[in-house]
Structures are given as C-alpha cells and as structure tokens.
Amino acid sequence: MKIRLGTRASILARTQSGWVADQLRKVDPGLEIEEVLIETIGDQDQETPLHEAGAPGVFTAEVERALLDGRVDLAVHSLKDLPIRQPDGLTLAAIPQREDPRDAWISESFAGLVDMPAGSVIATGSLRRRCQILNRYPHLVVEGIRGNIDTRISKYRERGAEGLILAAAGMHRLSRQLDYRSLISVTEITPAPGQGALALEVRIDDQNLVKLISEIDHSKTRDCVTAERALLQALGGGCHLPVGALAGISGDTLSLCGVLGSLDGTDLVRLSAEGSRHDPQAIGAELADLIRKTGGDEILRQLDAGLEQG
C-alpha cells in the first residue's frame, strides 16, 4: 500500500509526520509512504497574532483541503491546532499516545515565573498562557511572539524579554530538552486542550486506510483529549480562546481540569470535574457548564466585546 502523507513544511511538523510514518511501518513493514509538503496560511504569515488571524484552522485548513481533493491520503496535525468541527467526509482515524502536555520555560536569567521582578517581559503567542500568567503574576508583562522554535528563541532575545514559554511536546520531539530550564506545573499554567497530542486524519470512506491508521490509536489519550475538546466546544469552540484543559485517567475515572480567563488576567475560573472515562464528552460539557455558572459567562462576554473592539 502507498500512502501520501500531507504535512506542513516546518521542521517540527515533518518530524512529527516522520514519527507517524515510522509507527505505521511497524504495523505494516511493506508500506510505501510519500511525504507531501503543504503550506498553510499560518506558515505564510508569522507576524499576525493567531487570535487575529481570522478563520479557524490557520495551520490545518490547507492540509485538510488536500485530503478532501485527493492530493494526499493522510494528514498529520498537532491536535491543539485542529478546529473542533471537522469537514464533512473526514475522520480522526488515530490519536497516538500523547507527548508531555506541559509548557516549557526558557530564560537565561530566571529559574521560573515566581522569580521574576516587576516589569519583566515574558514572550508567548498564547492568550491562554497570557491570562494565567497575569492572573497569578499581575506585575509581569506579556508580549506576543510567533514563529518556529528557533525563530521565537531568537526573537525573545532580540526584544530583551526575560522569558519565553513554548510547548514542551515540540521541544521533546525535536530533542531540544537542553534549550529549556524547566517544565511549568499544570497548576501554574494549564495546557491547551489537546496539547502534546497528534491527530491523524483521513477520508472517512477510505476504510482500508482507516483500519490501518487506527492500529496506532491510543485509547486513553483519545478519551482525555475528547473531554478537553468537549470543554472547549461548550465554551465557544475557538482554538485561540484563552482556555486551558487537561484530563487524566485512573482506572475507569476521567478527571478534567479547565481554566477560562480574561485577557488581562483579572478574572479567571479554574474548576475540575470527573466521571466515567467512557463518556468524556459529557464530562467536558459538565465542566463547561460549571465554569460558565462560576463567572465564565461574564468572562466570555468580556472576550467577545474585546474582539469586536479589536
């Protein structure tokens, strides 16, 4: 069987896709896998903040289009970049075992956020990180940053920022652990829904391929990210909404922590819920309802007003 694998052209995306190809060859050593590079809107514009970029799927839509029109047979995405709603005709055949979902702390001067003096600048392109940092450390300054790992490391130094935060999963997949000082606790900054997980997308009518790809699905990871994304969907669905979510499984119980905050960090709700791992959608929806009732609705109204003014 030959599979045309569609991926973005970044080093991280190609590394992730290469890892997926290796896992599939373990299932079927006779596979022929051709890499097809696809440029996305997010790759073309690395300056505009993601929450201002407009349409969802800035890193995924072009790859999905190639899948739908038959240019590729399999798409590999970072799950946190994938919009909640999939195009008709596509399915997530596998969500492999997750990498570390935490954020990584990079700084030449400070061991962690708690050590930084007032006015120190932290670089991150994430509204989720921004609201959680400012809620806990209102004396700090958060500035946006875009680009791949090397670009962001260079930019934060050039700008004179004292710290940079990146997803640990990408650093680990590129064997860049020596580039960060520490991993940030999930209670200090809760990760993005799906952070650290990959999504393997195929055409739903390609049943032979669906069956093959499903061999590298990891059920615990799928259940956890399903709950996280259900929370995000119930709160509004935007990949760049300042929402953190992380689920874990013990036995048949799935526990989910969720965070929603205002952009200035003044208001923040962090709550948890748990239930049967066999109904992750319900747990995500239940937690979203709790968050909304505990100040979340007002935060969402503030966010909507801020986006309209922007």
Contacts in CASP RR format, 6 or more apart in sequence:
PFRMAT RR
TARGET T0000
AUTHOR 0000-0000-0000
METHOD contacts of the structure
MODEL  1
MKIRLGTRASILARTQSGWVADQLRKVDPGLEIEEVLIETIGDQDQETPL
HEAGAPGVFTAEVERALLDGRVDLAVHSLKDLPIRQPDGLTLAAIPQRED
PRDAWISESFAGLVDMPAGSVIATGSLRRRCQILNRYPHLVVEGIRGNID
TRISKYRERGAEGLILAAAGMHRLSRQLDYRSLISVTEITPAPGQGALAL
EVRIDDQNLVKLISEIDHSKTRDCVTAERALLQALGGGCHLPVGALAGIS
GDTLSLCGVLGSLDGTDLVRLSAEGSRHDPQAIGAELADLIRKTGGDEIL
RQLDAGLEQG
1 28 0 8 1.000
1 30 0 8 1.000
1 31 0 8 1.000
1 32 0 8 1.000
1 208 0 8 1.000
1 209 0 8 1.000
1 212 0 8 1.000
2 31 0 8 1.000
2 32 0 8 1.000
2 33 0 8 1.000
2 34 0 8 1.000
3 24 0 8 1.000
3 31 0 8 1.000
3 32 0 8 1.000
3 33 0 8 1.000
3 34 0 8 1.000
3 73 0 8 1.000
3 74 0 8 1.000
3 209 0 8 1.000
4 34 0 8 1.000
4 36 0 8 1.000
4 71 0 8 1.000
4 72 0 8 1.000
4 73 0 8 1.000
4 74 0 8 1.000
5 17 0 8 1.000
5 20 0 8 1.000
5 21 0 8 1.000
5 33 0 8 1.000
5 34 0 8 1.000
5 35 0 8 1.000
5 36 0 8 1.000
5 72 0 8 1.000
5 73 0 8 1.000
5 74 0 8 1.000
5 75 0 8 1.000
5 76 0 8 1.000
6 17 0 8 1.000
6 35 0 8 1.000
6 36 0 8 1.000
6 37 0 8 1.000
6 38 0 8 1.000
6 63 0 8 1.000
6 66 0 8 1.000
6 67 0 8 1.000
6 72 0 8 1.000
6 74 0 8 1.000
6 75 0 8 1.000
6 76 0 8 1.000
7 13 0 8 1.000
7 14 0 8 1.000
7 16 0 8 1.000
7 17 0 8 1.000
7 35 0 8 1.000
7 36 0 8 1.000
7 37 0 8 1.000
7 38 0 8 1.000
7 63 0 8 1.000
7 75 0 8 1.000
7 76 0 8 1.000
8 14 0 8 1.000
8 37 0 8 1.000
8 38 0 8 1.000
8 39 0 8 1.000
8 40 0 8 1.000
8 43 0 8 1.000
8 59 0 8 1.000
8 63 0 8 1.000
9 37 0 8 1.000
9 38 0 8 1.000
9 39 0 8 1.000
9 43 0 8 1.000
10 43 0 8 1.000
10 148 0 8 1.000
11 148 0 8 1.000
11 174 0 8 1.000
12 148 0 8 1.000
12 149 0 8 1.000
12 170 0 8 1.000
12 173 0 8 1.000
12 174 0 8 1.000
13 76 0 8 1.000
13 78 0 8 1.000
14 35 0 8 1.000
14 37 0 8 1.000
15 173 0 8 1.000
15 174 0 8 1.000
16 76 0 8 1.000
16 78 0 8 1.000
16 173 0 8 1.000
16 198 0 8 1.000
17 35 0 8 1.000
17 76 0 8 1.000
18 35 0 8 1.000
19 173 0 8 1.000
20 76 0 8 1.000
20 96 0 8 1.000
20 198 0 8 1.000
20 200 0 8 1.000
20 216 0 8 1.000
21 33 0 8 1.000
21 35 0 8 1.000
23 96 0 8 1.000
23 216 0 8 1.000
24 31 0 8 1.000
24 33 0 8 1.000
24 212 0 8 1.000
24 213 0 8 1.000
24 215 0 8 1.000
24 216 0 8 1.000
25 31 0 8 1.000
25 33 0 8 1.000
27 212 0 8 1.000
27 215 0 8 1.000
27 216 0 8 1.000
28 212 0 8 1.000
36 66 0 8 1.000
36 71 0 8 1.000
36 72 0 8 1.000
38 62 0 8 1.000
38 63 0 8 1.000
38 66 0 8 1.000
38 72 0 8 1.000
39 62 0 8 1.000
40 57 0 8 1.000
40 58 0 8 1.000
40 59 0 8 1.000
40 60 0 8 1.000
40 61 0 8 1.000
40 62 0 8 1.000
40 63 0 8 1.000
41 53 0 8 1.000
41 55 0 8 1.000
41 57 0 8 1.000
41 58 0 8 1.000
41 59 0 8 1.000
41 61 0 8 1.000
41 62 0 8 1.000
42 50 0 8 1.000
42 53 0 8 1.000
42 58 0 8 1.000
42 59 0 8 1.000
43 59 0 8 1.000
45 53 0 8 1.000
46 146 0 8 1.000
46 147 0 8 1.000
46 151 0 8 1.000
47 146 0 8 1.000
48 146 0 8 1.000
49 125 0 8 1.000
49 144 0 8 1.000
49 146 0 8 1.000
50 58 0 8 1.000
50 125 0 8 1.000
50 146 0 8 1.000
50 239 0 8 1.000
50 240 0 8 1.000
51 127 0 8 1.000
51 240 0 8 1.000
51 307 0 8 1.000
52 310 0 8 1.000
55 61 0 8 1.000
56 83 0 8 1.000
56 238 0 8 1.000
56 239 0 8 1.000
57 81 0 8 1.000
57 82 0 8 1.000
57 83 0 8 1.000
57 239 0 8 1.000
58 81 0 8 1.000
59 77 0 8 1.000
59 78 0 8 1.000
59 81 0 8 1.000
60 75 0 8 1.000
60 77 0 8 1.000
60 81 0 8 1.000
60 82 0 8 1.000
60 83 0 8 1.000
63 72 0 8 1.000
63 75 0 8 1.000
63 77 0 8 1.000
64 75 0 8 1.000
64 86 0 8 1.000
64 87 0 8 1.000
64 90 0 8 1.000
64 201 0 8 1.000
66 72 0 8 1.000
66 75 0 8 1.000
67 73 0 8 1.000
67 74 0 8 1.000
67 75 0 8 1.000
67 90 0 8 1.000
67 201 0 8 1.000
67 202 0 8 1.000
67 203 0 8 1.000
68 87 0 8 1.000
68 89 0 8 1.000
68 90 0 8 1.000
68 203 0 8 1.000
70 203 0 8 1.000
73 202 0 8 1.000
73 203 0 8 1.000
73 206 0 8 1.000
73 209 0 8 1.000
74 200 0 8 1.000
74 201 0 8 1.000
74 202 0 8 1.000
74 209 0 8 1.000
74 213 0 8 1.000
75 200 0 8 1.000
75 201 0 8 1.000
75 202 0 8 1.000
76 198 0 8 1.000
76 199 0 8 1.000
76 200 0 8 1.000
76 201 0 8 1.000
77 198 0 8 1.000
77 199 0 8 1.000
77 201 0 8 1.000
78 196 0 8 1.000
78 197 0 8 1.000
78 198 0 8 1.000
78 199 0 8 1.000
79 95 0 8 1.000
79 194 0 8 1.000
79 195 0 8 1.000
79 196 0 8 1.000
79 197 0 8 1.000
79 198 0 8 1.000
79 199 0 8 1.000
79 225 0 8 1.000
80 167 0 8 1.000
80 192 0 8 1.000
80 193 0 8 1.000
80 194 0 8 1.000
80 195 0 8 1.000
80 196 0 8 1.000
80 197 0 8 1.000
80 239 0 8 1.000
81 239 0 8 1.000
82 199 0 8 1.000
82 201 0 8 1.000
82 239 0 8 1.000
83 237 0 8 1.000
83 238 0 8 1.000
83 239 0 8 1.000
84 229 0 8 1.000
84 232 0 8 1.000
84 233 0 8 1.000
84 237 0 8 1.000
84 238 0 8 1.000
84 239 0 8 1.000
86 92 0 8 1.000
86 201 0 8 1.000
89 203 0 8 1.000
89 204 0 8 1.000
89 205 0 8 1.000
90 201 0 8 1.000
90 202 0 8 1.000
90 203 0 8 1.000
90 204 0 8 1.000
91 201 0 8 1.000
91 202 0 8 1.000
91 203 0 8 1.000
91 204 0 8 1.000
91 210 0 8 1.000
92 199 0 8 1.000
92 200 0 8 1.000
92 201 0 8 1.000
93 200 0 8 1.000
93 201 0 8 1.000
93 202 0 8 1.000
93 209 0 8 1.000
93 210 0 8 1.000
93 213 0 8 1.000
93 214 0 8 1.000
93 217 0 8 1.000
94 200 0 8 1.000
94 213 0 8 1.000
94 214 0 8 1.000
94 215 0 8 1.000
94 216 0 8 1.000
94 217 0 8 1.000
94 218 0 8 1.000
95 197 0 8 1.000
95 198 0 8 1.000
95 199 0 8 1.000
95 200 0 8 1.000
95 217 0 8 1.000
95 218 0 8 1.000
95 221 0 8 1.000
95 222 0 8 1.000
95 225 0 8 1.000
96 197 0 8 1.000
96 198 0 8 1.000
96 200 0 8 1.000
96 216 0 8 1.000
96 217 0 8 1.000
96 218 0 8 1.000
96 221 0 8 1.000
97 218 0 8 1.000
97 220 0 8 1.000
97 221 0 8 1.000
98 169 0 8 1.000
98 194 0 8 1.000
98 196 0 8 1.000
98 197 0 8 1.000
98 218 0 8 1.000
98 221 0 8 1.000
98 224 0 8 1.000
98 225 0 8 1.000
99 168 0 8 1.000
99 169 0 8 1.000
99 170 0 8 1.000
99 172 0 8 1.000
99 173 0 8 1.000
99 196 0 8 1.000
99 197 0 8 1.000
100 168 0 8 1.000
100 169 0 8 1.000
100 172 0 8 1.000
100 183 0 8 1.000
100 196 0 8 1.000
101 168 0 8 1.000
101 169 0 8 1.000
101 186 0 8 1.000
101 191 0 8 1.000
101 194 0 8 1.000
101 195 0 8 1.000
101 196 0 8 1.000
101 197 0 8 1.000
101 246 0 8 1.000
102 168 0 8 1.000
102 183 0 8 1.000
102 184 0 8 1.000
102 185 0 8 1.000
102 186 0 8 1.000
102 191 0 8 1.000
103 129 0 8 1.000
103 165 0 8 1.000
103 166 0 8 1.000
103 167 0 8 1.000
103 168 0 8 1.000
103 183 0 8 1.000
103 184 0 8 1.000
103 189 0 8 1.000
103 191 0 8 1.000
104 165 0 8 1.000
104 166 0 8 1.000
104 167 0 8 1.000
104 168 0 8 1.000
104 171 0 8 1.000
104 180 0 8 1.000
104 182 0 8 1.000
104 183 0 8 1.000
104 184 0 8 1.000
105 112 0 8 1.000
105 113 0 8 1.000
105 163 0 8 1.000
105 164 0 8 1.000
105 165 0 8 1.000
105 180 0 8 1.000
105 181 0 8 1.000
105 182 0 8 1.000
105 183 0 8 1.000
105 184 0 8 1.000
106 153 0 8 1.000
106 156 0 8 1.000
106 163 0 8 1.000
106 164 0 8 1.000
106 165 0 8 1.000
106 166 0 8 1.000
106 179 0 8 1.000
106 180 0 8 1.000
106 181 0 8 1.000
107 162 0 8 1.000
107 163 0 8 1.000
107 164 0 8 1.000
107 181 0 8 1.000
109 162 0 8 1.000
109 163 0 8 1.000
110 116 0 8 1.000
110 120 0 8 1.000
110 162 0 8 1.000
110 163 0 8 1.000
111 181 0 8 1.000
111 182 0 8 1.000
112 181 0 8 1.000
112 182 0 8 1.000
113 122 0 8 1.000
113 133 0 8 1.000
113 136 0 8 1.000
113 137 0 8 1.000
113 140 0 8 1.000
113 184 0 8 1.000
113 188 0 8 1.000
114 137 0 8 1.000
116 122 0 8 1.000
116 137 0 8 1.000
116 140 0 8 1.000
116 162 0 8 1.000
116 163 0 8 1.000
117 139 0 8 1.000
118 139 0 8 1.000
118 140 0 8 1.000
119 139 0 8 1.000
119 140 0 8 1.000
119 141 0 8 1.000
120 140 0 8 1.000
120 141 0 8 1.000
120 162 0 8 1.000
120 163 0 8 1.000
121 140 0 8 1.000
121 141 0 8 1.000
121 142 0 8 1.000
121 143 0 8 1.000
121 159 0 8 1.000
121 160 0 8 1.000
121 161 0 8 1.000
121 162 0 8 1.000
121 163 0 8 1.000
122 133 0 8 1.000
122 140 0 8 1.000
122 141 0 8 1.000
122 142 0 8 1.000
122 143 0 8 1.000
122 161 0 8 1.000
122 162 0 8 1.000
122 163 0 8 1.000
122 164 0 8 1.000
122 165 0 8 1.000
123 142 0 8 1.000
123 143 0 8 1.000
123 144 0 8 1.000
123 145 0 8 1.000
123 152 0 8 1.000
123 155 0 8 1.000
123 156 0 8 1.000
123 159 0 8 1.000
123 161 0 8 1.000
123 163 0 8 1.000
123 164 0 8 1.000
123 165 0 8 1.000
124 130 0 8 1.000
124 133 0 8 1.000
124 142 0 8 1.000
124 143 0 8 1.000
124 144 0 8 1.000
124 145 0 8 1.000
124 164 0 8 1.000
124 165 0 8 1.000
125 144 0 8 1.000
125 145 0 8 1.000
125 146 0 8 1.000
126 165 0 8 1.000
126 192 0 8 1.000
127 240 0 8 1.000
127 241 0 8 1.000
127 242 0 8 1.000
127 263 0 8 1.000
128 189 0 8 1.000
128 190 0 8 1.000
128 192 0 8 1.000
128 241 0 8 1.000
128 242 0 8 1.000
128 243 0 8 1.000
128 244 0 8 1.000
128 259 0 8 1.000
129 142 0 8 1.000
129 165 0 8 1.000
129 189 0 8 1.000
130 142 0 8 1.000
130 144 0 8 1.000
130 242 0 8 1.000
130 263 0 8 1.000
130 265 0 8 1.000
131 242 0 8 1.000
131 261 0 8 1.000
131 262 0 8 1.000
131 263 0 8 1.000
131 264 0 8 1.000
131 265 0 8 1.000
131 268 0 8 1.000
132 188 0 8 1.000
132 189 0 8 1.000
132 190 0 8 1.000
132 244 0 8 1.000
132 259 0 8 1.000
132 261 0 8 1.000
132 265 0 8 1.000
132 268 0 8 1.000
133 140 0 8 1.000
133 142 0 8 1.000
133 189 0 8 1.000
134 140 0 8 1.000
134 142 0 8 1.000
134 264 0 8 1.000
134 265 0 8 1.000
134 266 0 8 1.000
135 261 0 8 1.000
135 265 0 8 1.000
135 266 0 8 1.000
135 268 0 8 1.000
136 188 0 8 1.000
138 265 0 8 1.000
143 159 0 8 1.000
143 161 0 8 1.000
145 152 0 8 1.000
145 155 0 8 1.000
145 156 0 8 1.000
145 159 0 8 1.000
145 161 0 8 1.000
145 164 0 8 1.000
146 152 0 8 1.000
147 155 0 8 1.000
149 166 0 8 1.000
149 170 0 8 1.000
149 171 0 8 1.000
149 174 0 8 1.000
149 176 0 8 1.000
149 179 0 8 1.000
152 164 0 8 1.000
152 166 0 8 1.000
153 164 0 8 1.000
153 179 0 8 1.000
156 163 0 8 1.000
156 164 0 8 1.000
165 184 0 8 1.000
165 189 0 8 1.000
166 180 0 8 1.000
167 191 0 8 1.000
167 192 0 8 1.000
167 195 0 8 1.000
167 196 0 8 1.000
168 180 0 8 1.000
168 183 0 8 1.000
168 196 0 8 1.000
169 195 0 8 1.000
169 196 0 8 1.000
170 176 0 8 1.000
170 196 0 8 1.000
171 177 0 8 1.000
171 179 0 8 1.000
171 180 0 8 1.000
186 246 0 8 1.000
186 257 0 8 1.000
190 244 0 8 1.000
190 245 0 8 1.000
190 246 0 8 1.000
190 257 0 8 1.000
190 258 0 8 1.000
190 259 0 8 1.000
190 270 0 8 1.000
191 244 0 8 1.000
191 245 0 8 1.000
191 246 0 8 1.000
192 243 0 8 1.000
192 244 0 8 1.000
192 245 0 8 1.000
193 225 0 8 1.000
193 228 0 8 1.000
193 229 0 8 1.000
193 231 0 8 1.000
193 232 0 8 1.000
193 243 0 8 1.000
193 244 0 8 1.000
193 245 0 8 1.000
194 224 0 8 1.000
194 225 0 8 1.000
194 228 0 8 1.000
194 229 0 8 1.000
194 245 0 8 1.000
195 246 0 8 1.000
197 221 0 8 1.000
197 225 0 8 1.000
200 213 0 8 1.000
200 216 0 8 1.000
202 209 0 8 1.000
202 210 0 8 1.000
202 213 0 8 1.000
203 209 0 8 1.000
204 210 0 8 1.000
220 248 0 8 1.000
220 249 0 8 1.000
220 277 0 8 1.000
223 247 0 8 1.000
223 249 0 8 1.000
223 254 0 8 1.000
223 277 0 8 1.000
223 278 0 8 1.000
223 280 0 8 1.000
224 246 0 8 1.000
224 247 0 8 1.000
224 248 0 8 1.000
224 249 0 8 1.000
224 254 0 8 1.000
224 280 0 8 1.000
225 247 0 8 1.000
226 280 0 8 1.000
226 281 0 8 1.000
227 245 0 8 1.000
227 247 0 8 1.000
227 254 0 8 1.000
227 256 0 8 1.000
227 280 0 8 1.000
227 281 0 8 1.000
227 283 0 8 1.000
227 284 0 8 1.000
228 244 0 8 1.000
228 245 0 8 1.000
228 246 0 8 1.000
228 247 0 8 1.000
228 256 0 8 1.000
228 284 0 8 1.000
229 245 0 8 1.000
230 280 0 8 1.000
230 281 0 8 1.000
230 282 0 8 1.000
230 283 0 8 1.000
230 284 0 8 1.000
230 285 0 8 1.000
230 288 0 8 1.000
231 243 0 8 1.000
231 245 0 8 1.000
231 256 0 8 1.000
231 258 0 8 1.000
231 284 0 8 1.000
231 285 0 8 1.000
231 287 0 8 1.000
231 288 0 8 1.000
231 291 0 8 1.000
232 238 0 8 1.000
232 239 0 8 1.000
232 241 0 8 1.000
232 243 0 8 1.000
232 245 0 8 1.000
233 288 0 8 1.000
234 284 0 8 1.000
234 285 0 8 1.000
234 288 0 8 1.000
234 289 0 8 1.000
235 241 0 8 1.000
235 243 0 8 1.000
235 260 0 8 1.000
235 288 0 8 1.000
235 291 0 8 1.000
235 292 0 8 1.000
235 300 0 8 1.000
236 300 0 8 1.000
241 260 0 8 1.000
241 303 0 8 1.000
242 260 0 8 1.000
242 261 0 8 1.000
242 262 0 8 1.000
242 263 0 8 1.000
242 303 0 8 1.000
243 258 0 8 1.000
243 259 0 8 1.000
243 260 0 8 1.000
244 258 0 8 1.000
244 259 0 8 1.000
244 260 0 8 1.000
245 256 0 8 1.000
245 257 0 8 1.000
245 258 0 8 1.000
245 259 0 8 1.000
246 256 0 8 1.000
246 257 0 8 1.000
246 258 0 8 1.000
247 254 0 8 1.000
247 255 0 8 1.000
247 256 0 8 1.000
247 257 0 8 1.000
247 280 0 8 1.000
247 283 0 8 1.000
248 254 0 8 1.000
248 255 0 8 1.000
248 256 0 8 1.000
249 255 0 8 1.000
249 277 0 8 1.000
251 277 0 8 1.000
252 276 0 8 1.000
252 277 0 8 1.000
252 278 0 8 1.000
253 274 0 8 1.000
253 275 0 8 1.000
253 276 0 8 1.000
253 277 0 8 1.000
254 274 0 8 1.000
254 275 0 8 1.000
254 276 0 8 1.000
254 277 0 8 1.000
254 280 0 8 1.000
254 283 0 8 1.000
255 272 0 8 1.000
255 273 0 8 1.000
255 274 0 8 1.000
255 275 0 8 1.000
256 272 0 8 1.000
256 273 0 8 1.000
256 274 0 8 1.000
256 283 0 8 1.000
256 284 0 8 1.000
256 287 0 8 1.000
257 270 0 8 1.000
257 271 0 8 1.000
257 272 0 8 1.000
258 270 0 8 1.000
258 271 0 8 1.000
258 272 0 8 1.000
258 287 0 8 1.000
258 291 0 8 1.000
259 268 0 8 1.000
259 269 0 8 1.000
259 270 0 8 1.000
260 268 0 8 1.000
260 269 0 8 1.000
260 291 0 8 1.000
260 296 0 8 1.000
260 299 0 8 1.000
260 300 0 8 1.000
261 267 0 8 1.000
261 268 0 8 1.000
261 269 0 8 1.000
261 296 0 8 1.000
261 299 0 8 1.000
262 268 0 8 1.000
262 299 0 8 1.000
262 302 0 8 1.000
262 303 0 8 1.000
263 302 0 8 1.000
263 303 0 8 1.000
263 306 0 8 1.000
267 295 0 8 1.000
267 296 0 8 1.000
267 298 0 8 1.000
267 299 0 8 1.000
267 302 0 8 1.000
268 299 0 8 1.000
269 291 0 8 1.000
269 294 0 8 1.000
269 295 0 8 1.000
269 296 0 8 1.000
269 299 0 8 1.000
271 287 0 8 1.000
271 290 0 8 1.000
271 291 0 8 1.000
271 294 0 8 1.000
272 287 0 8 1.000
273 283 0 8 1.000
273 284 0 8 1.000
273 286 0 8 1.000
273 287 0 8 1.000
273 290 0 8 1.000
274 283 0 8 1.000
275 282 0 8 1.000
275 283 0 8 1.000
276 283 0 8 1.000
292 300 0 8 1.000
END
